[in-house]
Amino acid sequence: GSEKTLFKKFYTTKEDGLGLGLVVCEQIVHAHNGSIRLENMPEKGVCATLRLPYEPERVMAEIYRT
């Protein structure tokens, strides 16, 4: 399927799959202002690229917030 289809809830190519894995990944990545991309690798599978912003100030604020 197309990349857009792969991120639809309950879409699966596996007999016993739920079709939620990529949906959950996409939601987490977007919640952190990132992106996720899938690339078909013929005869090898799929390459997933996750990009997350480097925000050390925000991370430290989250760790030390009171």
Predicted model as a PDB file, atoms N, CA, C, CB and O in Angstrom, pLDDT in the B-factor column:
MODEL        1                                                                  
ATOM      1  N   GLY A   1       0.812  -1.195   0.000  1.00 56.00           N  
ATOM      2  CA  GLY A   1       0.000   0.000   0.000  1.00 56.00           C  
ATOM      3  C   GLY A   1       0.852   1.254   0.000  1.00 56.00           C  
ATOM      4  O   GLY A   1       2.056   1.202   0.253  1.00 56.00           O  
ATOM      5  N   SER A   2       0.220   2.380  -0.286  1.00 64.00           N  
ATOM      6  CA  SER A   2       0.933   3.648  -0.279  1.00 64.00           C  
ATOM      7  C   SER A   2       1.259   4.034   1.158  1.00 64.00           C  
ATOM      8  CB  SER A   2       0.101   4.754  -0.971  1.00 64.00           C  
ATOM      9  O   SER A   2       0.687   3.492   2.103  1.00 64.00           O  
ATOM     10  N   GLU A   3       2.180   4.973   1.311  1.00 66.00           N  
ATOM     11  CA  GLU A   3       2.569   5.416   2.652  1.00 66.00           C  
ATOM     12  C   GLU A   3       1.358   5.960   3.406  1.00 66.00           C  
ATOM     13  CB  GLU A   3       3.674   6.489   2.570  1.00 66.00           C  
ATOM     14  O   GLU A   3       1.214   5.721   4.604  1.00 66.00           O  
ATOM     15  N   LYS A   4       0.493   6.687   2.712  1.00 72.00           N  
ATOM     16  CA  LYS A   4      -0.700   7.245   3.339  1.00 72.00           C  
ATOM     17  C   LYS A   4      -1.598   6.127   3.881  1.00 72.00           C  
ATOM     18  CB  LYS A   4      -1.478   8.116   2.333  1.00 72.00           C  
ATOM     19  O   LYS A   4      -2.140   6.246   4.980  1.00 72.00           O  
ATOM     20  N   THR A   5      -1.751   5.062   3.126  1.00 71.00           N  
ATOM     21  CA  THR A   5      -2.577   3.924   3.534  1.00 71.00           C  
ATOM     22  C   THR A   5      -1.975   3.227   4.740  1.00 71.00           C  
ATOM     23  CB  THR A   5      -2.737   2.931   2.380  1.00 71.00           C  
ATOM     24  O   THR A   5      -2.711   2.791   5.625  1.00 71.00           O  
ATOM     25  N   LEU A   6      -0.661   3.112   4.795  1.00 72.00           N  
ATOM     26  CA  LEU A   6       0.000   2.397   5.879  1.00 72.00           C  
ATOM     27  C   LEU A   6      -0.214   3.054   7.234  1.00 72.00           C  
ATOM     28  CB  LEU A   6       1.471   2.294   5.599  1.00 72.00           C  
ATOM     29  O   LEU A   6      -0.096   2.387   8.262  1.00 72.00           O  
ATOM     30  N   PHE A   7      -0.527   4.345   7.259  1.00 70.00           N  
ATOM     31  CA  PHE A   7      -0.747   5.054   8.513  1.00 70.00           C  
ATOM     32  C   PHE A   7      -2.225   5.116   8.911  1.00 70.00           C  
ATOM     33  CB  PHE A   7      -0.191   6.452   8.407  1.00 70.00           C  
ATOM     34  O   PHE A   7      -2.574   5.788   9.882  1.00 70.00           O  
ATOM     35  N   LYS A   8      -3.097   4.422   8.168  1.00 78.00           N  
ATOM     36  CA  LYS A   8      -4.523   4.398   8.523  1.00 78.00           C  
ATOM     37  C   LYS A   8      -4.763   3.404   9.652  1.00 78.00           C  
ATOM     38  CB  LYS A   8      -5.394   4.034   7.292  1.00 78.00           C  
ATOM     39  O   LYS A   8      -4.164   2.330   9.693  1.00 78.00           O  
ATOM     40  N   LYS A   9      -5.653   3.787  10.567  1.00 77.00           N  
ATOM     41  CA  LYS A   9      -6.000   2.890  11.674  1.00 77.00           C  
ATOM     42  C   LYS A   9      -6.545   1.578  11.127  1.00 77.00           C  
ATOM     43  CB  LYS A   9      -7.034   3.552  12.619  1.00 77.00           C  
ATOM     44  O   LYS A   9      -7.353   1.560  10.199  1.00 77.00           O  
ATOM     45  N   PHE A  10      -6.097   0.506  11.708  1.00 77.00           N  
ATOM     46  CA  PHE A  10      -6.557  -0.852  11.446  1.00 77.00           C  
ATOM     47  C   PHE A  10      -6.160  -1.400  10.074  1.00 77.00           C  
ATOM     48  CB  PHE A  10      -8.035  -0.900  11.579  1.00 77.00           C  
ATOM     49  O   PHE A  10      -6.612  -2.481   9.698  1.00 77.00           O  
ATOM     50  N   TYR A  11      -5.332  -0.684   9.322  1.00 71.00           N  
ATOM     51  CA  TYR A  11      -4.820  -1.236   8.068  1.00 71.00           C  
ATOM     52  C   TYR A  11      -3.664  -2.169   8.401  1.00 71.00           C  
ATOM     53  CB  TYR A  11      -4.366  -0.101   7.081  1.00 71.00           C  
ATOM     54  O   TYR A  11      -2.724  -1.777   9.093  1.00 71.00           O  
ATOM     55  N   THR A  12      -3.732  -3.380   7.918  1.00 76.00           N  
ATOM     56  CA  THR A  12      -2.658  -4.335   8.152  1.00 76.00           C  
ATOM     57  C   THR A  12      -2.506  -5.260   6.957  1.00 76.00           C  
ATOM     58  CB  THR A  12      -2.921  -5.147   9.426  1.00 76.00           C  
ATOM     59  O   THR A  12      -3.460  -5.510   6.221  1.00 76.00           O  
ATOM     60  N   THR A  13      -1.314  -5.753   6.781  1.00 74.00           N  
ATOM     61  CA  THR A  13      -1.050  -6.751   5.740  1.00 74.00           C  
ATOM     62  C   THR A  13      -0.796  -8.110   6.378  1.00 74.00           C  
ATOM     63  CB  THR A  13       0.158  -6.330   4.865  1.00 74.00           C  
ATOM     64  O   THR A  13      -0.537  -9.096   5.688  1.00 74.00           O  
ATOM     65  N   LYS A  14      -0.873  -8.147   7.709  1.00 77.00           N  
ATOM     66  CA  LYS A  14      -0.601  -9.382   8.437  1.00 77.00           C  
ATOM     67  C   LYS A  14      -1.903 -10.046   8.867  1.00 77.00           C  
ATOM     68  CB  LYS A  14       0.286  -9.105   9.660  1.00 77.00           C  
ATOM     69  O   LYS A  14      -2.868  -9.377   9.236  1.00 77.00           O  
ATOM     70  N   GLU A  15      -1.911 -11.357   8.813  1.00 82.00           N  
ATOM     71  CA  GLU A  15      -3.106 -12.122   9.154  1.00 82.00           C  
ATOM     72  C   GLU A  15      -3.585 -11.844  10.580  1.00 82.00           C  
ATOM     73  CB  GLU A  15      -2.836 -13.605   8.982  1.00 82.00           C  
ATOM     74  O   GLU A  15      -4.786 -11.759  10.835  1.00 82.00           O  
ATOM     75  N   ASP A  16      -2.639 -11.704  11.500  1.00 84.00           N  
ATOM     76  CA  ASP A  16      -3.021 -11.486  12.891  1.00 84.00           C  
ATOM     77  C   ASP A  16      -2.669 -10.073  13.382  1.00 84.00           C  
ATOM     78  CB  ASP A  16      -2.345 -12.520  13.774  1.00 84.00           C  
ATOM     79  O   ASP A  16      -2.571  -9.838  14.587  1.00 84.00           O  
ATOM     80  N   GLY A  17      -2.481  -9.143  12.448  1.00 78.00           N  
ATOM     81  CA  GLY A  17      -2.124  -7.774  12.816  1.00 78.00           C  
ATOM     82  C   GLY A  17      -3.326  -6.949  13.223  1.00 78.00           C  
ATOM     83  O   GLY A  17      -4.445  -7.200  12.776  1.00 78.00           O  
ATOM     84  N   LEU A  18      -3.088  -5.959  14.079  1.00 73.00           N  
ATOM     85  CA  LEU A  18      -4.149  -5.058  14.512  1.00 73.00           C  
ATOM     86  C   LEU A  18      -4.204  -3.781  13.678  1.00 73.00           C  
ATOM     87  CB  LEU A  18      -3.961  -4.707  15.970  1.00 73.00           C  
ATOM     88  O   LEU A  18      -5.241  -3.121  13.616  1.00 73.00           O  
ATOM     89  N   GLY A  19      -3.090  -3.438  13.040  1.00 68.00           N  
ATOM     90  CA  GLY A  19      -3.065  -2.218  12.245  1.00 68.00           C  
ATOM     91  C   GLY A  19      -2.985  -0.956  13.080  1.00 68.00           C  
ATOM     92  O   GLY A  19      -3.507   0.087  12.685  1.00 68.00           O  
ATOM     93  N   LEU A  20      -2.335  -1.042  14.231  1.00 68.00           N  
ATOM     94  CA  LEU A  20      -2.221   0.131  15.096  1.00 68.00           C  
ATOM     95  C   LEU A  20      -0.784   0.593  15.293  1.00 68.00           C  
ATOM     96  CB  LEU A  20      -2.834  -0.165  16.433  1.00 68.00           C  
ATOM     97  O   LEU A  20      -0.565   1.724  15.728  1.00 68.00           O  
ATOM     98  N   GLY A  21       0.185  -0.230  14.990  1.00 77.00           N  
ATOM     99  CA  GLY A  21       1.579   0.093  15.252  1.00 77.00           C  
ATOM    100  C   GLY A  21       2.057   1.392  14.630  1.00 77.00           C  
ATOM    101  O   GLY A  21       2.593   2.253  15.328  1.00 77.00           O  
ATOM    102  N   LEU A  22       1.871   1.544  13.332  1.00 81.00           N  
ATOM    103  CA  LEU A  22       2.335   2.765  12.659  1.00 81.00           C  
ATOM    104  C   LEU A  22       1.497   3.973  13.047  1.00 81.00           C  
ATOM    105  CB  LEU A  22       2.303   2.581  11.145  1.00 81.00           C  
ATOM    106  O   LEU A  22       2.006   5.093  13.093  1.00 81.00           O  
ATOM    107  N   VAL A  23       0.221   3.756  13.325  1.00 84.00           N  
ATOM    108  CA  VAL A  23      -0.651   4.852  13.753  1.00 84.00           C  
ATOM    109  C   VAL A  23      -0.144   5.426  15.075  1.00 84.00           C  
ATOM    110  CB  VAL A  23      -2.121   4.366  13.897  1.00 84.00           C  
ATOM    111  O   VAL A  23      -0.051   6.643  15.236  1.00 84.00           O  
ATOM    112  N   VAL A  24       0.180   4.548  16.011  1.00 85.00           N  
ATOM    113  CA  VAL A  24       0.672   4.983  17.314  1.00 85.00           C  
ATOM    114  C   VAL A  24       2.023   5.675  17.159  1.00 85.00           C  
ATOM    115  CB  VAL A  24       0.786   3.787  18.282  1.00 85.00           C  
ATOM    116  O   VAL A  24       2.250   6.725  17.758  1.00 85.00           O  
ATOM    117  N   CYS A  25       2.919   5.098  16.363  1.00 85.00           N  
ATOM    118  CA  CYS A  25       4.228   5.719  16.115  1.00 85.00           C  
ATOM    119  C   CYS A  25       4.060   7.121  15.547  1.00 85.00           C  
ATOM    120  CB  CYS A  25       5.065   4.857  15.152  1.00 85.00           C  
ATOM    121  O   CYS A  25       4.715   8.060  15.999  1.00 85.00           O  
ATOM    122  N   GLU A  26       3.192   7.261  14.566  1.00 87.00           N  
ATOM    123  CA  GLU A  26       2.978   8.567  13.937  1.00 87.00           C  
ATOM    124  C   GLU A  26       2.454   9.586  14.942  1.00 87.00           C  
ATOM    125  CB  GLU A  26       2.003   8.440  12.765  1.00 87.00           C  
ATOM    126  O   GLU A  26       2.888  10.738  14.936  1.00 87.00           O  
ATOM    127  N   GLN A  27       1.529   9.178  15.801  1.00 89.00           N  
ATOM    128  CA  GLN A  27       0.976  10.098  16.796  1.00 89.00           C  
ATOM    129  C   GLN A  27       2.046  10.557  17.787  1.00 89.00           C  
ATOM    130  CB  GLN A  27      -0.181   9.432  17.546  1.00 89.00           C  
ATOM    131  O   GLN A  27       2.099  11.732  18.151  1.00 89.00           O  
ATOM    132  N   ILE A  28       2.893   9.632  18.219  1.00 89.00           N  
ATOM    133  CA  ILE A  28       3.966   9.987  19.160  1.00 89.00           C  
ATOM    134  C   ILE A  28       4.957  10.938  18.509  1.00 89.00           C  
ATOM    135  CB  ILE A  28       4.696   8.724  19.657  1.00 89.00           C  
ATOM    136  O   ILE A  28       5.344  11.941  19.109  1.00 89.00           O  
ATOM    137  N   VAL A  29       5.366  10.633  17.301  1.00 90.00           N  
ATOM    138  CA  VAL A  29       6.334  11.472  16.593  1.00 90.00           C  
ATOM    139  C   VAL A  29       5.764  12.871  16.367  1.00 90.00           C  
ATOM    140  CB  VAL A  29       6.724  10.830  15.245  1.00 90.00           C  
ATOM    141  O   VAL A  29       6.460  13.863  16.586  1.00 90.00           O  
ATOM    142  N   HIS A  30       4.514  12.962  15.936  1.00 89.00           N  
ATOM    143  CA  HIS A  30       3.899  14.270  15.693  1.00 89.00           C  
ATOM    144  C   HIS A  30       3.711  15.047  16.993  1.00 89.00           C  
ATOM    145  CB  HIS A  30       2.550  14.101  14.987  1.00 89.00           C  
ATOM    146  O   HIS A  30       3.819  16.273  16.996  1.00 89.00           O  
ATOM    147  N   ALA A  31       3.434  14.356  18.095  1.00 90.00           N  
ATOM    148  CA  ALA A  31       3.278  15.025  19.389  1.00 90.00           C  
ATOM    149  C   ALA A  31       4.575  15.688  19.826  1.00 90.00           C  
ATOM    150  CB  ALA A  31       2.818  14.028  20.452  1.00 90.00           C  
ATOM    151  O   ALA A  31       4.562  16.618  20.633  1.00 90.00           O  
ATOM    152  N   HIS A  32       5.686  15.214  19.297  1.00 87.00           N  
ATOM    153  CA  HIS A  32       6.995  15.787  19.630  1.00 87.00           C  
ATOM    154  C   HIS A  32       7.545  16.636  18.483  1.00 87.00           C  
ATOM    155  CB  HIS A  32       7.989  14.672  19.975  1.00 87.00           C  
ATOM    156  O   HIS A  32       8.751  16.863  18.382  1.00 87.00           O  
ATOM    157  N   ASN A  33       6.630  17.103  17.616  1.00 88.00           N  
ATOM    158  CA  ASN A  33       6.977  17.978  16.484  1.00 88.00           C  
ATOM    159  C   ASN A  33       7.977  17.342  15.534  1.00 88.00           C  
ATOM    160  CB  ASN A  33       7.536  19.286  16.993  1.00 88.00           C  
ATOM    161  O   ASN A  33       8.851  18.021  14.995  1.00 88.00           O  
ATOM    162  N   GLY A  34       7.847  16.050  15.331  1.00 93.00           N  
ATOM    163  CA  GLY A  34       8.741  15.337  14.431  1.00 93.00           C  
ATOM    164  C   GLY A  34       8.016  14.834  13.198  1.00 93.00           C  
ATOM    165  O   GLY A  34       6.864  15.185  12.945  1.00 93.00           O  
ATOM    166  N   SER A  35       8.707  14.013  12.444  1.00 92.00           N  
ATOM    167  CA  SER A  35       8.118  13.427  11.243  1.00 92.00           C  
ATOM    168  C   SER A  35       8.560  11.971  11.123  1.00 92.00           C  
ATOM    169  CB  SER A  35       8.524  14.233   9.975  1.00 92.00           C  
ATOM    170  O   SER A  35       9.577  11.561  11.684  1.00 92.00           O  
ATOM    171  N   ILE A  36       7.776  11.210  10.384  1.00 90.00           N  
ATOM    172  CA  ILE A  36       8.092   9.814  10.117  1.00 90.00           C  
ATOM    173  C   ILE A  36       7.879   9.566   8.628  1.00 90.00           C  
ATOM    174  CB  ILE A  36       7.214   8.847  10.990  1.00 90.00           C  
ATOM    175  O   ILE A  36       6.899  10.026   8.042  1.00 90.00           O  
ATOM    176  N   ARG A  37       8.800   8.842   8.037  1.00 90.00           N  
ATOM    177  CA  ARG A  37       8.734   8.546   6.608  1.00 90.00           C  
ATOM    178  C   ARG A  37       9.055   7.075   6.388  1.00 90.00           C  
ATOM    179  CB  ARG A  37       9.710   9.449   5.802  1.00 90.00           C  
ATOM    180  O   ARG A  37       9.937   6.520   7.043  1.00 90.00           O  
ATOM    181  N   LEU A  38       8.343   6.455   5.475  1.00 88.00           N  
ATOM    182  CA  LEU A  38       8.594   5.059   5.133  1.00 88.00           C  
ATOM    183  C   LEU A  38       9.088   4.969   3.705  1.00 88.00           C  
ATOM    184  CB  LEU A  38       7.326   4.204   5.323  1.00 88.00           C  
ATOM    185  O   LEU A  38       8.606   5.676   2.819  1.00 88.00           O  
ATOM    186  N   GLU A  39      10.049   4.095   3.492  1.00 89.00           N  
ATOM    187  CA  GLU A  39      10.588   3.889   2.147  1.00 89.00           C  
ATOM    188  C   GLU A  39      10.640   2.393   1.870  1.00 89.00           C  
ATOM    189  CB  GLU A  39      12.004   4.534   1.997  1.00 89.00           C  
ATOM    190  O   GLU A  39      11.236   1.630   2.629  1.00 89.00           O  
ATOM    191  N   ASN A  40      10.015   1.989   0.782  1.00 85.00           N  
ATOM    192  CA  ASN A  40      10.013   0.585   0.394  1.00 85.00           C  
ATOM    193  C   ASN A  40      11.408   0.163  -0.042  1.00 85.00           C  
ATOM    194  CB  ASN A  40       8.996   0.332  -0.732  1.00 85.00           C  
ATOM    195  O   ASN A  40      12.050   0.839  -0.847  1.00 85.00           O  
ATOM    196  N   MET A  41      11.865  -0.944   0.489  1.00 88.00           N  
ATOM    197  CA  MET A  41      13.159  -1.507   0.122  1.00 88.00           C  
ATOM    198  C   MET A  41      12.879  -2.868  -0.520  1.00 88.00           C  
ATOM    199  CB  MET A  41      14.126  -1.636   1.379  1.00 88.00           C  
ATOM    200  O   MET A  41      12.817  -3.877   0.183  1.00 88.00           O  
ATOM    201  N   PRO A  42      12.708  -2.908  -1.837  1.00 89.00           N  
ATOM    202  CA  PRO A  42      12.327  -4.149  -2.510  1.00 89.00           C  
ATOM    203  C   PRO A  42      13.170  -5.343  -2.057  1.00 89.00           C  
ATOM    204  CB  PRO A  42      12.450  -3.978  -4.014  1.00 89.00           C  
ATOM    205  O   PRO A  42      14.399  -5.288  -2.009  1.00 89.00           O  
ATOM    206  N   GLU A  43      12.471  -6.402  -1.733  1.00 90.00           N  
ATOM    207  CA  GLU A  43      13.055  -7.672  -1.305  1.00 90.00           C  
ATOM    208  C   GLU A  43      13.758  -7.596   0.046  1.00 90.00           C  
ATOM    209  CB  GLU A  43      14.026  -8.150  -2.338  1.00 90.00           C  
ATOM    210  O   GLU A  43      14.362  -8.579   0.477  1.00 90.00           O  
ATOM    211  N   LYS A  44      13.693  -6.442   0.729  1.00 87.00           N  
ATOM    212  CA  LYS A  44      14.334  -6.303   2.036  1.00 87.00           C  
ATOM    213  C   LYS A  44      13.342  -5.886   3.111  1.00 87.00           C  
ATOM    214  CB  LYS A  44      15.465  -5.292   1.961  1.00 87.00           C  
ATOM    215  O   LYS A  44      13.544  -6.198   4.284  1.00 87.00           O  
ATOM    216  N   GLY A  45      12.277  -5.190   2.738  1.00 84.00           N  
ATOM    217  CA  GLY A  45      11.303  -4.696   3.704  1.00 84.00           C  
ATOM    218  C   GLY A  45      11.099  -3.210   3.565  1.00 84.00           C  
ATOM    219  O   GLY A  45      10.978  -2.689   2.456  1.00 84.00           O  
ATOM    220  N   VAL A  46      11.060  -2.528   4.692  1.00 84.00           N  
ATOM    221  CA  VAL A  46      10.786  -1.091   4.714  1.00 84.00           C  
ATOM    222  C   VAL A  46      11.832  -0.389   5.569  1.00 84.00           C  
ATOM    223  CB  VAL A  46       9.358  -0.804   5.252  1.00 84.00           C  
ATOM    224  O   VAL A  46      12.268  -0.917   6.592  1.00 84.00           O  
ATOM    225  N   CYS A  47      12.225   0.794   5.147  1.00 89.00           N  
ATOM    226  CA  CYS A  47      13.114   1.633   5.940  1.00 89.00           C  
ATOM    227  C   CYS A  47      12.261   2.760   6.517  1.00 89.00           C  
ATOM    228  CB  CYS A  47      14.319   2.195   5.076  1.00 89.00           C  
ATOM    229  O   CYS A  47      11.643   3.523   5.774  1.00 89.00           O  
ATOM    230  N   ALA A  48      12.231   2.859   7.844  1.00 88.00           N  
ATOM    231  CA  ALA A  48      11.480   3.923   8.513  1.00 88.00           C  
ATOM    232  C   ALA A  48      12.459   4.976   8.996  1.00 88.00           C  
ATOM    233  CB  ALA A  48      10.635   3.365   9.701  1.00 88.00           C  
ATOM    234  O   ALA A  48      13.452   4.658   9.650  1.00 88.00           O  
ATOM    235  N   THR A  49      12.179   6.223   8.673  1.00 93.00           N  
ATOM    236  CA  THR A  49      13.013   7.336   9.110  1.00 93.00           C  
ATOM    237  C   THR A  49      12.199   8.210  10.045  1.00 93.00           C  
ATOM    238  CB  THR A  49      13.544   8.157   7.901  1.00 93.00           C  
ATOM    239  O   THR A  49      11.158   8.745   9.664  1.00 93.00           O  
ATOM    240  N   LEU A  50      12.680   8.349  11.271  1.00 93.00           N  
ATOM    241  CA  LEU A  50      12.047   9.219  12.261  1.00 93.00           C  
ATOM    242  C   LEU A  50      12.930  10.440  12.450  1.00 93.00           C  
ATOM    243  CB  LEU A  50      11.819   8.473  13.619  1.00 93.00           C  
ATOM    244  O   LEU A  50      14.145  10.318  12.600  1.00 93.00           O  
ATOM    245  N   ARG A  51      12.320  11.613  12.442  1.00 95.00           N  
ATOM    246  CA  ARG A  51      13.056  12.850  12.696  1.00 95.00           C  
ATOM    247  C   ARG A  51      12.389  13.561  13.856  1.00 95.00           C  
ATOM    248  CB  ARG A  51      13.104  13.764  11.427  1.00 95.00           C  
ATOM    249  O   ARG A  51      11.190  13.841  13.832  1.00 95.00           O  
ATOM    250  N   LEU A  52      13.188  13.846  14.870  1.00 92.00           N  
ATOM    251  CA  LEU A  52      12.702  14.561  16.046  1.00 92.00           C  
ATOM    252  C   LEU A  52      13.579  15.785  16.274  1.00 92.00           C  
ATOM    253  CB  LEU A  52      12.695  13.640  17.304  1.00 92.00           C  
ATOM    254  O   LEU A  52      14.798  15.714  16.112  1.00 92.00           O  
ATOM    255  N   PRO A  53      12.970  16.903  16.647  1.00 91.00           N  
ATOM    256  CA  PRO A  53      13.768  18.108  16.868  1.00 91.00           C  
ATOM    257  C   PRO A  53      14.649  17.974  18.109  1.00 91.00           C  
ATOM    258  CB  PRO A  53      12.856  19.330  17.003  1.00 91.00           C  
ATOM    259  O   PRO A  53      14.275  17.335  19.093  1.00 91.00           O  
ATOM    260  N   TYR A  54      15.796  18.576  18.037  1.00 87.00           N  
ATOM    261  CA  TYR A  54      16.716  18.604  19.169  1.00 87.00           C  
ATOM    262  C   TYR A  54      16.407  19.852  19.963  1.00 87.00           C  
ATOM    263  CB  TYR A  54      18.217  18.576  18.707  1.00 87.00           C  
ATOM    264  O   TYR A  54      16.721  20.960  19.528  1.00 87.00           O  
ATOM    265  N   GLU A  55      15.793  19.688  21.123  1.00 81.00           N  
ATOM    266  CA  GLU A  55      15.372  20.811  21.950  1.00 81.00           C  
ATOM    267  C   GLU A  55      15.850  20.604  23.380  1.00 81.00           C  
ATOM    268  CB  GLU A  55      13.838  20.981  21.909  1.00 81.00           C  
ATOM    269  O   GLU A  55      15.049  20.283  24.257  1.00 81.00           O  
ATOM    270  N   PRO A  56      17.148  20.782  23.626  1.00 80.00           N  
ATOM    271  CA  PRO A  56      17.671  20.493  24.966  1.00 80.00           C  
ATOM    272  C   PRO A  56      17.046  21.351  26.068  1.00 80.00           C  
ATOM    273  CB  PRO A  56      19.161  20.688  24.975  1.00 80.00           C  
ATOM    274  O   PRO A  56      16.870  20.871  27.188  1.00 80.00           O  
ATOM    275  N   GLU A  57      16.709  22.606  25.777  1.00 83.00           N  
ATOM    276  CA  GLU A  57      16.113  23.467  26.798  1.00 83.00           C  
ATOM    277  C   GLU A  57      14.765  22.915  27.242  1.00 83.00           C  
ATOM    278  CB  GLU A  57      15.952  24.904  26.270  1.00 83.00           C  
ATOM    279  O   GLU A  57      14.456  22.895  28.434  1.00 83.00           O  
ATOM    280  N   ARG A  58      13.964  22.467  26.277  1.00 78.00           N  
ATOM    281  CA  ARG A  58      12.652  21.923  26.597  1.00 78.00           C  
ATOM    282  C   ARG A  58      12.784  20.633  27.395  1.00 78.00           C  
ATOM    283  CB  ARG A  58      11.849  21.677  25.318  1.00 78.00           C  
ATOM    284  O   ARG A  58      12.032  20.416  28.345  1.00 78.00           O  
ATOM    285  N   VAL A  59      13.719  19.783  27.028  1.00 74.00           N  
ATOM    286  CA  VAL A  59      13.923  18.529  27.724  1.00 74.00           C  
ATOM    287  C   VAL A  59      14.336  18.801  29.167  1.00 74.00           C  
ATOM    288  CB  VAL A  59      14.981  17.675  27.005  1.00 74.00           C  
ATOM    289  O   VAL A  59      13.801  18.188  30.090  1.00 74.00           O  
ATOM    290  N   MET A  60      15.268  19.699  29.363  1.00 80.00           N  
ATOM    291  CA  MET A  60      15.731  20.007  30.720  1.00 80.00           C  
ATOM    292  C   MET A  60      14.592  20.626  31.534  1.00 80.00           C  
ATOM    293  CB  MET A  60      16.954  20.966  30.680  1.00 80.00           C  
ATOM    294  O   MET A  60      14.461  20.337  32.723  1.00 80.00           O  
ATOM    295  N   ALA A  61      13.783  21.458  30.923  1.00 84.00           N  
ATOM    296  CA  ALA A  61      12.653  22.055  31.627  1.00 84.00           C  
ATOM    297  C   ALA A  61      11.673  20.976  32.078  1.00 84.00           C  
ATOM    298  CB  ALA A  61      11.942  23.083  30.733  1.00 84.00           C  
ATOM    299  O   ALA A  61      11.131  21.049  33.181  1.00 84.00           O  
ATOM    300  N   GLU A  62      11.444  19.976  31.227  1.00 80.00           N  
ATOM    301  CA  GLU A  62      10.546  18.881  31.580  1.00 80.00           C  
ATOM    302  C   GLU A  62      11.127  18.053  32.734  1.00 80.00           C  
ATOM    303  CB  GLU A  62      10.289  17.982  30.352  1.00 80.00           C  
ATOM    304  O   GLU A  62      10.394  17.636  33.631  1.00 80.00           O  
ATOM    305  N   ILE A  63      12.409  17.824  32.708  1.00 83.00           N  
ATOM    306  CA  ILE A  63      13.047  17.004  33.733  1.00 83.00           C  
ATOM    307  C   ILE A  63      12.997  17.708  35.085  1.00 83.00           C  
ATOM    308  CB  ILE A  63      14.502  16.690  33.348  1.00 83.00           C  
ATOM    309  O   ILE A  63      12.701  17.083  36.104  1.00 83.00           O  
ATOM    310  N   TYR A  64      13.286  19.002  35.092  1.00 85.00           N  
ATOM    311  CA  TYR A  64      13.421  19.723  36.356  1.00 85.00           C  
ATOM    312  C   TYR A  64      12.204  20.571  36.748  1.00 85.00           C  
ATOM    313  CB  TYR A  64      14.616  20.600  36.283  1.00 85.00           C  
ATOM    314  O   TYR A  64      12.277  21.355  37.693  1.00 85.00           O  
ATOM    315  N   ARG A  65      11.105  20.418  36.038  1.00 80.00           N  
ATOM    316  CA  ARG A  65       9.941  21.234  36.415  1.00 80.00           C  
ATOM    317  C   ARG A  65       9.398  20.792  37.768  1.00 80.00           C  
ATOM    318  CB  ARG A  65       8.832  21.138  35.339  1.00 80.00           C  
ATOM    319  O   ARG A  65       9.441  19.613  38.120  1.00 80.00           O  
ATOM    320  N   THR A  66       8.900  21.740  38.495  1.00 58.00           N  
ATOM    321  CA  THR A  66       8.405  21.441  39.854  1.00 58.00           C  
ATOM    322  C   THR A  66       6.937  21.744  39.954  1.00 58.00           C  
ATOM    323  CB  THR A  66       9.176  22.240  40.915  1.00 58.00           C  
ATOM    324  O   THR A  66       6.339  21.558  41.013  1.00 58.00           O  
TER     325      THR A  66                                                      
ENDMDL                                                                          
END                                                                             
